[in-house]
Amino acid sequence: MNYSTYILTNKSNKVLYIGVTNNLERRIYEHKSKIIPGFTAKYNLNKLVWFESFANVKDAISAEKKIKDWLRIKKINLIESKNKEWKDLSETDSSFHSE
């Protein structure tokens, strides 16, 4: 099974959300559709700007916790190391659909 740690933002790129899932494609669909009420729905966080896959859930959760503890500037640097233009990777990254 594949596990992913991911970062979402909204149109203005002002709010960042870090999450973990065992099915990234499904989870991003849930965020975009606002199926699950809460923080991401409230702030319209539906743009996938960074993700990384892991073979086991412990590694994914560890990465999530580590990133959540970082200062915003370090999170931005992580995003921009792979996605300088802050594109929605669920729409532009071919590896997203094979996760």
N, C-alpha and C positions, 0 to 999 in steps of 0.2 A: 504494500500500500504506500502511496505517496502522501506526504504531509507538506503543507506550505505555510510559511510565514509571509505576511503581506502587509502592504501599506496602502491605505485609501486616502483620498482627499476629495475636495469638492471643486467646483468650477473656479473658485477664487484662489485655491491652493492655500487657504489660511488655516484649515484644521487638518490634522493628521490623525489617522486611526491605525493602530497596529493590531493585527489579528492572526489567528492560526486556524487551519482547517485541514480536513482529510480529503476535501474535494473542492479545489479552488474555483473551478468553473461554476459549480452549483452555488457556492457561497457568494461569489460575485453577482450572480443572477439574483440571489436573495437580497443583497444590498441594493442593487439597481432597481428592483421591483418593490423595495420597502416592505417585504413580506414580514419581517420581524421588526416590531417597533423598538425604538431605543435610540441610542446616541447617533448611530450612523444614519438612521432615517431622519432624525430631528435636524441634523446638520447637512443633509443631502450629500453624504459621503458615498460617492458611487464611481469614482475614478481610480482605477488600479494603477498606481505609479511605480510600484516595486513589489517583487516577490522572489522567494527562493524556495526550492524544494528540498525535502529531507527524506531519508529512507525510514526514519523512525520518529515517532511522536515526541519523544523526550528531547531530541535535538531541535525540533521545530518550536516546542514550548520554551526551551532554553533561549533560542534566538529571539523569540517574541519578548520574553522578560528582559533580556539584555537591551534590546532596541528601545523598549518602553522607558528604560532608565536613562537613556541618553538625553542630552540637551537637544533642542530643536535643530540647531545648526548641524549637529552630527547626523541627525536623521535626514536633513536636506542633502548633505554631502553623500550619504548612502544612496539616496534616490538618484541624484545627479550623476553618480558614478556609472549608472547603467541607463539612465533615462534623462538626459540633459534638458529635453524639451517638455518634460512632465506630461507626455502623451498617455492616454488611457491604454495600458498594455493589454487589456481584455479585448481591445479593438484592433491593436496594431502589432502585437507580438505573437508570431505563429506558435511559439512554444507554450503559450498560455493554454491553447486548446488541446495540447497533448499531455498536460499535467495529469 
